[in-house]
């Protein structure tokens, strides 16, 4: 199984240094590693001392690197989109539009990046994929896409299917979606069971995200009070989308008892800055990313006690909003929304109470 590792920390070059050191360490230990950079700036090229492009290139034995470009990813499938349009519409309108002319709509860049990661993940070419995002919140929003889209399809999929607009556009939308997302859907899949097929694919993404052996994150912080507060916030947001956080990397600081208590039960590892081209001290200080870790589950359900416990570090009770709709409860905290599909014994039962205790939101039915 391929493991995707990402880092959530302040948006400076040190996070990229940690990503590179991790990729170098794991590749030297024999893993086939792909380092994926999202930041369009020169940091990755400068630190690797090589030009990283939109297609994977070999940096060293067992180590490949690629820089995700939303424009490139959109261009890659654009000719397919135009060909499909000519097949399904009598008067194609896209034939004189070129991929280079297109702008990236807000949010599309994250969807394109997530799909690129999915393709690399499913290729079987890599044991570990290191993802270096351009900012913690962009990374979290990207990994949260399957949860958000799944919610929208559950709410509005049937409405779209039964509407005149949906019926008219479905023969065209299906192949276009297949081209962009590289998913083998047939026209019957969309017109007969669109939400089921789409939810199957999104469900695979949610399952992978919830598996710490498939996707895992590490927090990167300093011992500055503001940096620690921001890092705790990222930790809570990661829990909201079901992303497992396996540890904390402390940049150029001493691991204190207070810091250990702040991030309990995560392990805190002090790491140095690399000096010049000597990356060995940083690589040596890094934890074993492939080791099994015991971390809190984002959600636990106790049917007997009629309780749902949601782990939300970094938030206070007043920052959390709870709503109930049919068989689901929705938790809003920070910049994220988590939808929990209740098990059969709890469906239809109203929420009787909720309390916030030791980083847990405890919901009673």
Long-range contacts (C-beta under 8 A, 24 or more apart in sequence): 1-213, 1-214, 2-121, 2-124, 2-126, 2-127, 2-128, 2-129, 2-214, 3-127, 3-128, 3-129, 3-213, 3-214, 3-215, 3-216, 3-289, 3-290, 4-117, 4-121, 4-128, 4-129, 4-131, 4-214, 4-215, 4-216, 5-128, 5-129, 5-130, 5-131, 5-216, 5-217, 5-218, 5-289, 6-130, 6-131, 6-132, 6-133, 6-139, 6-143, 6-215, 6-216, 6-217, 6-218, 7-132, 7-133, 7-217, 7-218, 7-219, 7-220, 7-249, 8-136, 8-139, 8-140, 8-217, 8-218, 8-219, 8-220, 8-231, 8-234, 8-235, 8-238, 8-245, 9-136, 9-219, 9-220, 9-221, 9-231, 9-234, 9-249, 9-251, 10-136, 10-220, 10-221, 10-222, 10-227, 10-230, 11-134, 11-135, 11-136, 13-43, 13-47, 14-220, 14-251, 14-273, 15-132, 15-220, 16-43, 16-44, 16-47, 16-132, 17-47, 17-273, 17-274, 17-282, 18-218, 18-220, 18-249, 18-271, 18-282, 18-286, 19-130, 19-131, 19-132, 20-44, 20-47, 20-48, 20-132, 20-279, 21-274, 21-279, 21-282, 21-283, 21-286, 22-130, 22-286, 22-289, 23-63, 23-65, 23-128, 23-130, 24-60, 24-63, 24-279, 24-283, 25-283, 25-286, 26-127, 26-128, 26-130, 26-289, 26-290, 27-60, 27-61, 27-62, 27-63, 28-62, 28-283, 30-62, 31-62, 31-127, 31-128, 31-290, 32-62, 32-125, 32-126, 32-127, 32-128, 33-62, 33-63, 33-64, 33-126, 33-127, 33-128, 33-129, 33-130, 34-64, 34-65, 34-66, 34-120, 34-125, 34-126, 34-128, 34-129, 34-130, 35-59, 35-63, 35-64, 35-65, 35-66, 35-130, 35-132, 36-65, 36-66, 36-67, 36-68, 36-116, 36-117, 36-120, 36-129, 36-130, 36-131, 36-132, 37-65, 37-66, 37-67, 37-68, 37-132, 38-67, 38-68, 38-113, 38-131, 38-132, 38-133, 38-134, 38-138, 38-139, 39-132, 39-133, 39-134, 40-67, 40-69, 40-134, 44-132, 64-126, 66-120, 68-112, 68-113, 68-116, 70-104, 70-108, 70-109, 70-112, 70-113, 71-99, 71-100, 71-102, 71-104, 73-112, 73-113, 73-115, 73-116, 74-99, 74-102, 74-104, 74-108, 74-112, 75-99, 75-100, 75-102, 77-179, 77-180, 77-182, 78-102, 80-179, 81-176, 81-179, 81-180, 84-172, 84-175, 84-176, 84-179, 85-172, 85-176, 87-175, 88-171, 88-172, 88-175, 89-172, 107-141, 110-138, 110-141, 110-142, 110-145, 111-142, 111-145, 113-142, 114-142, 114-143, 114-145, 114-205, 115-180, 115-181, 115-182, 118-205, 119-182, 121-208, 128-289, 128-290, 136-234, 136-237, 137-234, 137-237, 137-335, 140-234, 140-237, 140-238, 140-241, 140-243, 140-335, 140-336, 141-335, 143-209, 143-215, 143-241, 143-243, 144-240, 144-241, 144-336, 145-205, 146-202, 146-203, 146-205, 146-206, 146-209, 147-206, 147-241, 147-242, 147-337, 147-338, 147-339, 148-337, 149-198, 149-202, 150-199, 150-202, 150-203, 150-206, 150-339, 151-337, 151-339, 153-194, 153-195, 153-198, 153-199, 153-202, 154-195, 154-199, 157-194, 157-195, 157-198, 158-195, 160-194, 161-191, 161-194, 161-195, 167-191, 170-194, 206-242, 209-241, 209-242, 209-243, 210-242, 210-244, 210-298, 211-244, 212-244, 212-246, 212-293, 212-295, 215-243, 215-244, 216-243, 216-244, 216-245, 216-246, 216-289, 217-243, 217-244, 217-245, 217-246, 218-245, 218-246, 218-247, 218-248, 218-249, 218-287, 218-289, 219-245, 219-247, 219-248, 219-249, 219-263, 219-266, 220-248, 220-249, 220-251, 221-248, 221-249, 221-250, 221-251, 222-250, 222-251, 222-252, 222-253, 223-250, 223-253, 223-254, 223-256, 223-259, 228-259, 228-262, 232-262, 232-263, 232-313, 232-314, 233-314, 233-315, 233-334, 234-314, 235-263, 235-266, 235-313, 235-314, 236-312, 236-313, 236-314, 236-315, 236-333, 236-334, 237-314, 237-333, 237-334, 237-335, 237-336, 239-296, 239-298, 239-310, 239-311, 239-312, 239-313, 240-298, 240-312, 240-331, 240-333, 240-334, 240-336, 240-337, 240-338, 241-336, 241-338, 242-298, 242-299, 242-338, 244-295, 244-298, 245-295, 246-289, 246-293, 246-295, 247-287, 247-293, 249-286, 249-287, 265-294, 265-295, 265-296, 266-295, 267-293, 299-340, 301-342, 301-343, 301-346, 303-343, 303-345, 303-346, 306-346, 306-349, 306-364, 306-365, 307-362, 307-363, 307-364, 307-365, 308-340, 308-342, 308-346, 308-362, 308-363, 308-365, 309-360, 309-361, 309-362, 309-363, 310-338, 310-340, 310-360, 310-361, 310-362, 310-363, 311-359, 311-360, 312-356, 312-359, 312-360, 312-361, 313-359, 316-356, 317-355, 317-356, 317-361, 320-356, 320-361, 322-351, 322-354, 322-361, 322-363, 324-350, 324-351, 329-363, 331-361
